[in-house]
Amino acid sequence: EVKRRTSSFSNTFSHVEPTTAESWLQALAVWWNRCQS
């Protein structure tokens, strides 16, 4: 499931500026960490 989500996620950003994808990933990481605690 995680691999499938990662694949579709990367496909979403294949046409986006790298900085946009990076900032989005940082936000996702913050959200993920909050949900895990």
C-alpha positions in Angstrom: 0.0 0.0 0.0 2.8 2.4 0.9 4.7 1.7 -2.3 1.5 2.2 -4.3 0.8 5.5 -2.7 4.5 6.6 -3.1 4.3 5.7 -6.8 1.1 7.7 -7.4 2.5 10.5 -5.3 5.7 10.8 -7.3 3.6 10.7 -10.5 1.6 13.7 -9.3 4.8 15.7 -8.9 6.5 14.6 -12.2 5.5 17.9 -13.8 5.9 20.2 -10.8 8.9 22.3 -9.8 11.3 20.4 -7.5 11.0 23.1 -4.8 7.2 22.8 -4.8 7.4 19.1 -4.4 10.0 19.5 -1.6 8.0 21.9 0.4 4.9 19.7 0.0 7.0 16.7 1.2 8.2 18.6 4.2 4.6 19.5 5.1 3.6 15.9 4.6 6.4 14.8 6.9 5.3 17.1 9.7 1.7 15.9 9.4 2.8 12.3 9.3 4.9 12.7 12.5 2.1 14.4 14.3 -0.3 11.5 13.4 2.2 8.9 14.6 2.6 10.3 18.1 
